């Protein structure tokens, strides 16, 4: 395969891992793609948690909530952007990069966890699309029809992933921007100015937004590997996702106010009602519903990329179709809304794992000799900071909605006499603990190398 073919602007993603990835995506491609991921239908309902992350009767002021959204998005997307850089430099997807961190065999552990969470989130997104469509058209078209249609569209996008990203940049992003601006104007006219509240829960709100953003860490390199430069990938991710997520949460504050806080608390999809009821709401909300398939696309395609770490010579299209069929089936028969609580447990795996990778790759200089071969030796020592970071996350995090899991960590906190304070961040704490321990483990080797060179 010649370089002019690989770098053709119409080139597609390789079918197997032994083929070179085309470097065709610029900053605008990445920015548009991540901006679309930053706008989520249920992201509007997340404004309920942003305003009142600790519950109770002491919500944030509107200004504090917006600042928390901005700060949390910048912190979280910076992590995602940094996770993307090794993908650009090595040309490898996210889970394959973990060969250099843990070795081939140990990399299978986070790979399997990522497959589980990506399939779950893929099914969840198909459910969201179907519920959004029914909010527009009512129950006359059965839920199953919308799920199957969204699943079919998702699979089509994963067959031509780079074409899908270019399509988003050229056409879909414009529609999303117009739709979000339209709803912002309508909601500002219909709802009274947000007043009252305090800044007491600001840190908790930032932590919540960071967690929303860093959920994309384990897939960032899957798309960044096709970027023309590290700068294009990093800037596109941070800029596109931050702007979109802040706008989504800001509009969500007003949508939740119109729908009623108690109603949205009981049923997240109730936040769709103000959108559909707005002037031209069905049209513009329909654009957002159609766009939601980029979320399911990202989940299904990244599942295929993860599976290639386990079976590198299988055609990604085979994986994409198989995973697409599976996620569609799950969305049809499983209560994926309640499954989200379980997925949050797995999601906490990847922030501390990124802390280990970032320090090892960037600060300890191993990125220059990152072994992503099928013979990469196991590095069991790297599991220690990862596990300790995971423990830190749950010692600092709010109680899980999964009762038996919450009971485990409540008992651990009581056993050591620890009570997390409102200003403590689970995401940042897990990242710092895992990163600092990795630095402590690797620093002696780095110092020894420098002495030998001196």
HELIX and SHEET records of a PDB file:
HELIX    1   1 UNK A    3  UNK A    6  1                                   4    
HELIX    2   2 UNK A   27  UNK A   38  1                                  12    
HELIX    3   3 UNK A   47  UNK A   51  1                                   5    
HELIX    4   4 UNK A   62  UNK A   90  1                                  29    
HELIX    5   5 UNK A   94  UNK A  102  1                                   9    
HELIX    6   6 UNK A  104  UNK A  137  1                                  34    
HELIX    7   7 UNK A  138  UNK A  140  5                                   3    
HELIX    8   8 UNK A  143  UNK A  159  1                                  17    
HELIX    9   9 UNK A  161  UNK A  167  1                                   7    
HELIX   10  10 UNK A  168  UNK A  172  3                                   5    
HELIX   11  11 UNK A  173  UNK A  190  1                                  18    
HELIX   12  12 UNK A  202  UNK A  214  1                                  13    
HELIX   13  13 UNK A  217  UNK A  219  5                                   3    
HELIX   14  14 UNK A  220  UNK A  224  1                                   5    
HELIX   15  15 UNK A  230  UNK A  259  1                                  30    
HELIX   16  16 UNK A  261  UNK A  266  1                                   6    
HELIX   17  17 UNK A  268  UNK A  271  5                                   4    
HELIX   18  18 UNK A  272  UNK A  277  1                                   6    
HELIX   19  19 UNK A  281  UNK A  291  1                                  11    
HELIX   20  20 UNK A  293  UNK A  310  1                                  18    
HELIX   21  21 UNK A  316  UNK A  333  1                                  18    
HELIX   22  22 UNK A  336  UNK A  358  1                                  23    
HELIX   23  23 UNK A  359  UNK A  363  3                                   5    
HELIX   24  24 UNK A  366  UNK A  369  5                                   4    
HELIX   25  25 UNK A  381  UNK A  396  1                                  16    
HELIX   26  26 UNK A  403  UNK A  416  1                                  14    
HELIX   27  27 UNK A  426  UNK A  453  1                                  28    
END                                                                             
